[in-house]
Amino acid sequence: MKARESLGLPPFELAGQATAIGSMPHTSPEAAHHAVLSHLKEVPAWPQFPRRSYLESIYVQFSQGLPGLVVEEERAYVERAGSEVALEALYQAYLEGRADAYPITAEYAAGLHLFLQDGAGSPRAIKGQMTGPVSLGLALCDRQGRPILYDEVLADALARLLRLKAAWQEKELRKLAPSTIIFVDEPYFASLGSAFVAVEKEKALSWLEEVLGGLRGLKGVHCCGNTDWSLILASSADVLSLDAYEYAQSLSLYPEEVGAFLKRGSVIAWGIVPTREATLAGETAPSLFDRLEEAIEMTAAKGFLHRDLVERSFVTPACGLATLSEGAAERALELLAALSLKIRRKYNLG
């Protein structure tokens, strides 16, 4: 076994704190807003409501303004023909850095605008999120059903659009807290390299970097499935967010990459609160604490001090909470807050 070494870094200023991935099952923005701020006072995340509106579904919410986008009731697709003028306008805004030309409006993100309108208390940081270019580009198709990621012009346009939206979101959230964290959600990263996704990993990383490049504060990448973690660890992300309830062992297979990631000052968001309702019902804050300790130790055993990893970490649910009932989603937040408190007390974190 490799000798355990200290990272030689000060503790992450939000070490042991809790935040959320984003989606909630609520149809009342006010109810979800209250639930989030009740349990995640230090690092709240604005809630998304896919059950409230099709426009808030993960593969539509951040597509607003994409040249050629057509939304018809419960269907969205891209019509390339006739989009030349809109493409030119997007590229002009991109070159000029005009993020305000492509905002995320209240129609597409009621929870975000409720935060901006009513505030988020007095948090130490505030978290936002958006769908990444690979996942959105594979989910959004043209009229013939071909993912737009396989259209070079549309794929590049999408990455640039998302960069502007990321910058706009970060600018707005800075009005609420001194620090911001924006996660780029890439569930399709779990399919890279499979027979179902014909996308080169290097190209996927370049699109991701385009979006991350629009952010000045902390920037993270979230993948809720198993993937080649070396790809995300090699990115410019400050935060790796994973489903640690199911896939912590897979992360431990990349000790050198994890070491390089952490030594440059990055951190891990351990998604340790499960998002399957039956599984969640059987967990408590102490049981999740024990599972988190085991998850961290699997990686620490490859050459790191356990405490050092704790001090470069915070905690989240494994994924979004929209698949749960409202009661279960709020219990997940309650458990998350209790778990965070337990971690910070044991390790004397701020």
Backbone torsions as a table, in degrees:
resi	resn	phi	psi	omega
1	MET	NA	138.0	178.4
2	LYS	-63.3	139.1	177.8
3	ALA	-62.1	138.7	-179.9
4	ARG	-76.7	132.7	-175.8
5	GLU	-121.9	151.0	175.5
6	SER	-78.5	144.6	176.9
7	LEU	-72.2	-21.0	178.9
8	GLY	68.9	26.4	-177.8
9	LEU	-120.6	149.1	173.6
10	PRO	-68.0	157.5	178.2
11	PRO	-59.2	143.3	172.4
12	PHE	-57.8	134.2	-173.9
13	GLU	-62.3	-20.2	177.9
14	LEU	-110.2	22.2	-177.6
15	ALA	-54.4	131.1	178.4
16	GLY	81.2	-7.1	179.3
17	GLN	-73.9	166.0	-177.3
18	ALA	-119.8	144.4	170.3
19	THR	-146.6	179.2	-176.1
20	ALA	-115.5	165.5	178.1
21	ILE	-80.6	-38.4	173.7
22	GLY	150.9	-64.6	-169.2
23	SER	-71.2	145.1	177.8
24	MET	-131.1	155.5	-178.5
25	PRO	-82.5	-5.1	-173.5
26	HIS	-67.7	152.0	170.0
27	THR	-107.2	-10.7	174.9
28	SER	-99.4	109.7	178.5
29	PRO	-57.7	-36.7	-177.8
30	GLU	-64.6	-41.0	-179.5
31	ALA	-65.4	-42.9	179.4
32	ALA	-68.7	-39.5	177.5
33	HIS	-56.5	-46.0	179.3
34	HIS	-64.4	-42.7	-178.5
35	ALA	-63.2	-44.5	-179.7
36	VAL	-62.5	-47.9	-176.9
37	LEU	-72.2	-21.6	177.5
38	SER	-72.1	-34.0	-173.5
39	HIS	-108.6	-24.0	-176.3
40	LEU	-119.1	62.2	-174.1
41	LYS	-68.0	-34.4	-174.4
42	GLU	-81.9	-39.1	-178.4
43	VAL	-138.7	70.7	-180.0
44	PRO	-70.6	153.0	175.4
45	ALA	-121.7	132.0	-179.7
46	TRP	-66.2	137.2	-174.4
47	PRO	-86.5	144.7	174.9
48	GLN	-104.7	148.4	-172.7
49	PHE	-127.9	74.5	-179.3
50	PRO	-64.0	-22.9	177.3
51	ARG	-80.4	-20.2	-179.1
52	ARG	-77.2	-39.3	-175.5
53	SER	-154.7	140.9	175.0
54	TYR	-59.3	-30.4	-179.4
55	LEU	-66.2	-16.7	179.1
56	GLU	-99.4	6.7	176.1
57	SER	-68.6	152.6	-170.8
58	ILE	-58.5	-30.6	-176.0
59	TYR	-100.7	15.8	175.1
60	VAL	-129.1	-35.4	-168.1
61	GLN	-52.5	-37.0	-176.0
62	PHE	-108.1	16.0	179.6
63	SER	-91.7	-10.4	-178.2
64	GLN	-53.2	126.3	-179.7
65	GLY	95.1	-6.3	178.4
66	LEU	-66.8	126.8	179.7
67	PRO	-54.9	129.0	179.4
68	GLY	85.8	-0.7	-178.1
69	LEU	-66.7	133.3	175.1
70	VAL	-125.1	125.5	176.8
71	VAL	-117.1	118.5	-179.9
72	GLU	-124.2	103.0	-179.4
73	GLU	51.0	-105.3	-176.8
74	GLU	-105.0	31.0	-180.0
75	ARG	-141.0	138.2	175.7
76	ALA	-131.9	137.6	176.1
77	TYR	-152.1	172.3	-177.3
78	VAL	-117.9	129.8	177.9
79	GLU	-106.4	105.0	-175.5
80	ARG	-66.6	-39.6	-177.1
81	ALA	-61.6	132.4	177.0
82	GLY	82.9	7.6	-176.7
83	SER	-98.0	8.3	-173.5
84	GLU	-60.7	-44.4	-178.5
85	VAL	-64.2	-43.1	179.5
86	ALA	-65.6	-37.2	177.2
87	LEU	-63.9	-42.5	179.2
88	GLU	-63.0	-40.7	179.3
89	ALA	-64.9	-40.0	178.9
90	LEU	-63.4	-47.5	-178.7
91	TYR	-64.7	-34.8	177.8
92	GLN	-65.7	-44.4	178.0
93	ALA	-62.7	-39.2	179.8
94	TYR	-63.1	-47.4	-178.5
95	LEU	-64.3	-31.4	-179.2
96	GLU	-92.1	-3.0	179.5
97	GLY	66.5	32.9	-176.8
98	ARG	-92.3	79.4	-179.9
99	ALA	-63.9	-29.2	-178.8
100	ASP	-65.0	-14.2	178.0
101	ALA	-74.6	-15.4	-177.5
102	TYR	-136.0	65.5	-179.8
103	PRO	-75.0	170.0	170.5
104	ILE	-101.5	108.4	-172.4
105	THR	-82.6	166.7	-178.0
106	ALA	-62.8	-28.7	178.9
107	GLU	-62.7	-31.3	-178.8
108	TYR	-99.0	-13.4	-175.4
109	ALA	-154.3	75.4	-178.2
110	ALA	-62.8	-37.2	-178.3
111	GLY	-66.3	-39.5	177.5
112	LEU	-61.9	-45.7	-176.3
113	HIS	-73.6	-26.2	173.6
114	LEU	-67.6	-40.1	174.0
115	PHE	-59.6	-47.3	-177.6
116	LEU	-65.6	-30.7	-178.5
117	GLN	-81.7	-47.5	-172.4
118	ASP	-100.5	-10.1	-179.2
119	GLY	86.5	177.0	-177.0
120	ALA	-134.2	34.2	-178.3
121	GLY	75.3	-137.6	178.9
122	SER	-127.4	66.0	-175.4
123	PRO	-74.2	157.9	172.8
124	ARG	-77.4	-30.0	176.8
125	ALA	-154.7	162.7	177.1
126	ILE	-132.4	141.0	-174.4
127	LYS	-109.9	139.2	170.7
128	GLY	-123.9	177.8	-178.0
129	GLN	-159.0	160.3	176.6
130	MET	-159.7	155.8	177.7
131	THR	-73.8	139.7	-177.5
132	GLY	-81.3	166.6	-174.3
133	PRO	-67.4	-32.3	180.0
134	VAL	-71.1	-49.2	-178.4
135	SER	-66.7	-43.5	179.6
136	LEU	-68.3	-38.2	-179.5
137	GLY	-69.7	-25.3	176.1
138	LEU	-84.9	-28.0	-179.0
139	ALA	-83.6	-36.2	178.2
140	LEU	-82.3	129.3	-176.6
141	CYS	-120.8	166.1	171.6
142	ASP	-83.0	-176.3	-176.2
143	ARG	-61.3	-26.9	-179.5
144	GLN	-86.9	-0.8	177.9
145	GLY	89.2	12.7	178.9
146	ARG	-92.0	126.2	-179.9
147	PRO	-56.6	137.9	-176.1
148	ILE	-70.4	-13.9	177.8
149	LEU	-64.6	-21.5	179.1
150	TYR	-88.3	3.2	173.4
151	ASP	-106.3	110.4	-171.5
152	GLU	-57.2	-40.7	-178.8
153	VAL	-65.8	-48.2	-178.3
154	LEU	-68.4	-36.7	179.5
155	ALA	-63.0	-45.2	178.8
156	ASP	-66.9	-37.9	178.0
157	ALA	-63.8	-40.5	179.4
158	LEU	-62.7	-45.1	179.8
159	ALA	-60.6	-38.8	179.9
160	ARG	-71.9	-37.7	175.4
161	LEU	-60.4	-47.4	-178.3
162	LEU	-66.3	-31.2	174.7
163	ARG	-62.1	-44.7	179.4
164	LEU	-65.0	-41.2	179.8
165	LYS	-66.6	-37.7	176.7
166	ALA	-62.1	-45.1	179.9
167	ALA	-64.5	-41.4	179.2
168	TRP	-63.2	-46.2	-179.3
169	GLN	-61.3	-45.5	-179.7
170	GLU	-60.7	-42.8	179.6
171	LYS	-60.3	-42.1	-179.9
172	GLU	-69.2	-41.5	-178.4
173	LEU	-68.8	-25.1	177.6
174	ARG	-63.7	-17.5	177.6
175	LYS	-73.0	-15.4	-174.0
176	LEU	-104.9	-20.9	-174.6
177	ALA	-154.7	156.8	-179.1
178	PRO	-70.5	-24.6	-179.2
179	SER	-129.4	148.7	178.1
180	THR	-126.2	150.7	172.9
181	ILE	-131.5	124.0	177.2
182	ILE	-118.4	121.3	174.5
183	PHE	-93.6	135.0	169.4
184	VAL	-99.2	113.9	-174.2
185	ASP	-87.6	122.7	-177.1
186	GLU	-129.6	69.6	178.6
187	PRO	-60.8	-29.9	-178.9
188	TYR	-72.4	-9.1	174.9
189	PHE	-61.0	-24.3	177.9
190	ALA	-67.4	-17.1	-178.5
191	SER	-103.4	-4.6	179.2
192	LEU	-60.9	135.2	-179.2
193	GLY	89.7	-6.3	178.5
194	SER	-87.3	170.5	179.2
195	ALA	-70.5	-12.6	-175.3
196	PHE	-92.5	-15.6	-177.3
197	VAL	-128.1	104.9	-177.4
198	ALA	-91.6	66.2	179.9
199	VAL	-129.0	126.4	177.3
200	GLU	-68.3	138.8	-177.6
201	LYS	-60.6	-36.4	-179.9
202	GLU	-64.7	-38.1	178.3
203	LYS	-68.9	-41.7	177.4
204	ALA	-58.6	-42.6	179.9
205	LEU	-65.4	-36.6	-179.8
206	SER	-66.2	-39.4	176.8
207	TRP	-65.3	-43.0	177.9
208	LEU	-60.4	-44.5	-179.5
209	GLU	-63.3	-32.0	177.0
210	GLU	-58.7	-44.4	-179.2
211	VAL	-70.9	-47.2	-179.7
212	LEU	-59.4	-30.0	-178.8
213	GLY	-65.7	-15.1	178.8
214	GLY	-85.7	-1.0	-174.6
215	LEU	-108.1	140.4	179.1
216	ARG	-104.1	-31.3	179.5
217	GLY	-85.7	-161.4	178.1
218	LEU	-64.7	135.8	-178.8
219	LYS	-129.9	134.2	-177.4
220	GLY	-127.2	164.5	173.5
221	VAL	-125.3	127.9	179.9
222	HIS	-112.7	128.8	171.8
223	CYS	-133.0	122.9	-173.4
224	CYS	-92.9	3.8	175.9
225	GLY	-118.1	-177.4	175.5
226	ASN	-79.3	142.9	-178.5
227	THR	-154.0	179.1	171.4
228	ASP	-79.9	94.3	-173.0
229	TRP	-64.2	-20.3	-179.6
230	SER	-61.9	-28.1	-179.7
231	LEU	-65.1	-48.9	179.5
232	ILE	-69.9	-38.9	-179.7
233	LEU	-64.4	-25.0	178.7
234	ALA	-86.4	-7.6	-179.8
235	SER	-77.6	179.7	178.4
236	SER	-87.7	11.5	-179.4
237	ALA	-62.5	142.9	174.0
238	ASP	-88.2	-19.5	-175.5
239	VAL	-133.5	129.2	168.0
240	LEU	-101.3	120.4	-179.4
241	SER	-112.7	122.0	-177.2
242	LEU	-136.6	161.8	172.4
243	ASP	-78.3	91.3	-177.8
244	ALA	-79.7	-14.2	176.7
245	TYR	-66.1	-37.2	-177.1
246	GLU	-106.3	-32.6	-165.9
247	TYR	-121.9	20.3	-179.5
248	ALA	-60.6	-37.2	-178.4
249	GLN	-62.6	-36.2	-178.8
250	SER	-65.5	-32.7	178.1
251	LEU	-66.1	-34.0	-177.9
252	SER	-67.6	-9.5	178.6
253	LEU	-79.7	-3.7	-176.9
254	TYR	-122.6	56.2	-173.8
255	PRO	-62.4	-41.0	-178.3
256	GLU	-66.5	-42.0	179.7
257	GLU	-67.3	-40.9	177.1
258	VAL	-62.3	-42.6	-179.6
259	GLY	-61.0	-45.3	179.3
260	ALA	-64.8	-38.5	179.3
261	PHE	-61.9	-48.7	-177.6
262	LEU	-71.5	-37.1	-176.8
263	LYS	-68.8	-18.1	175.0
264	ARG	-89.8	6.2	174.2
265	GLY	102.7	4.6	-179.0
266	SER	-80.2	170.7	-174.9
267	VAL	-137.7	166.8	179.4
268	ILE	-114.9	132.5	172.1
269	ALA	-100.6	108.7	-176.5
270	TRP	-85.7	109.6	178.4
271	GLY	-81.4	83.2	-168.6
272	ILE	-101.9	-11.6	177.7
273	VAL	-91.7	117.1	-173.7
274	PRO	-66.9	154.9	-178.5
275	THR	-116.9	15.4	167.9
276	ARG	-97.5	128.6	-169.0
277	GLU	-61.2	-43.0	-179.0
278	ALA	-64.7	-38.3	178.6
279	THR	-68.7	-44.1	179.8
280	LEU	-58.5	-37.8	-177.5
281	ALA	-61.7	-25.5	-178.3
282	GLY	-92.7	3.3	-176.8
283	GLU	-105.9	154.3	174.5
284	THR	-130.9	169.9	177.3
285	ALA	-59.7	-44.2	177.2
286	PRO	-62.4	-39.9	-179.4
287	SER	-67.8	-36.2	177.8
288	LEU	-70.8	-34.4	176.1
289	PHE	-61.6	-45.5	179.5
290	ASP	-63.2	-40.5	179.7
291	ARG	-66.8	-37.9	177.5
292	LEU	-65.0	-44.0	178.4
293	GLU	-58.4	-40.9	178.5
294	GLU	-66.2	-41.0	-179.6
295	ALA	-63.1	-45.4	179.9
296	ILE	-65.9	-39.1	-177.7
297	GLU	-66.0	-31.1	177.8
298	MET	-58.9	-38.4	177.5
299	THR	-81.3	-40.2	179.9
300	ALA	-59.7	-33.9	-178.3
301	ALA	-63.5	-17.1	-179.6
302	LYS	-86.8	6.8	173.5
303	GLY	135.1	16.1	-177.9
304	PHE	-125.7	156.5	172.9
305	LEU	-77.4	133.2	-177.4
306	HIS	-55.4	-47.2	-177.8
307	ARG	-63.1	-37.2	178.5
308	ASP	-59.9	-40.2	178.7
309	LEU	-66.6	-40.3	177.9
310	VAL	-59.7	-41.6	-177.4
311	GLU	-73.9	-7.4	175.1
312	ARG	-115.2	34.8	-173.5
313	SER	-141.2	158.0	160.7
314	PHE	-141.8	179.7	-169.5
315	VAL	-125.5	149.4	-179.0
316	THR	-146.3	172.0	164.2
317	PRO	-66.5	163.6	-179.7
318	ALA	-64.3	-32.6	179.1
319	CYS	-158.1	-166.3	176.2
320	GLY	-65.1	161.7	-174.4
321	LEU	-103.4	8.5	-173.2
322	ALA	-65.8	-20.9	-179.1
323	THR	-80.4	-9.8	-179.0
324	LEU	-88.8	168.1	167.7
325	SER	-72.7	164.0	-179.7
326	GLU	-61.0	-41.2	-179.8
327	GLY	-63.6	-42.5	179.9
328	ALA	-67.6	-38.3	178.7
329	ALA	-62.3	-41.3	179.5
330	GLU	-70.4	-32.7	175.3
331	ARG	-67.1	-37.0	177.5
332	ALA	-59.9	-42.4	177.9
333	LEU	-66.2	-38.5	178.5
334	GLU	-62.9	-45.1	178.0
335	LEU	-64.0	-39.1	179.6
336	LEU	-61.0	-44.5	179.2
337	ALA	-65.1	-41.0	179.5
338	ALA	-66.6	-38.7	178.0
339	LEU	-64.0	-44.8	178.8
340	SER	-58.5	-44.7	179.4
341	LEU	-61.1	-41.3	-179.3
342	LYS	-64.5	-41.8	178.5
343	ILE	-63.0	-48.6	-175.0
344	ARG	-66.2	-33.7	177.1
345	ARG	-70.2	-43.9	-178.3
346	LYS	-64.1	-41.5	-174.3
347	TYR	-100.6	7.3	177.0
348	ASN	53.4	51.9	-179.9
349	LEU	-96.7	152.2	-177.3
350	GLY	-74.2	NA	NA
